[in-house]
Amino acid sequence: MRRSPVAEAPEPARAGDSRLTIFRRLSMSEQEQAEIRLEFAKVKQEHTDFDAAINAMIAVGCDPLQIQRMKKKKLTLKDRMQQLEDRIIPDIIA
């Protein structure tokens, strides 16, 4: 039996709810967190690989334009890691 999307939506906050109760209702499942952590690990490894490749290219004197392109790709990976980390660690307003 297929569940409707409405059934999966989090319940709205009620007057007596604590912040923790609201947070738990809105937080992602452990499965979703595990998938994000796995993607984070893959992107982090790719970022490390790019770093090693850039250092090797610099050591052998490769074309500076090619090195600059690799650095740009590495920076894109760093941005992606930050996005994934932001999804894992929620913003808690004090």
Beta strands, then each sheet from edge to edge (+ up, - down):
end
